[in-house]
Amino acid sequence: MNSIISLIVYLVVFGLIWWLINMLPLPAPVAQIVRVLFIILLILIILSAVGILPGGYLPRIHIGSLQ
């Protein structure tokens, strides 16, 4: 359950950053490079959440009581 919540939080933050980057007036080549890097990051987040890649790339988010 915690991994699902962490994945949702990561995807929401990723979406907000994607939206903010798209609001910037970047030249076309720079925007294309940024778009490709964000797609690679999205693939890494999903593969890490599924367990195919080790989760060392992303810090764990613990929501709830601190124990």
Secondary structure, 3 states (H helix, E strand, C coil): CHHHHHHHHHHHHHHHHHHHHHHCCCCHHHHHHHHHHHHHHHHHHHHHHHCCCCHHHCCCCCCCCCC
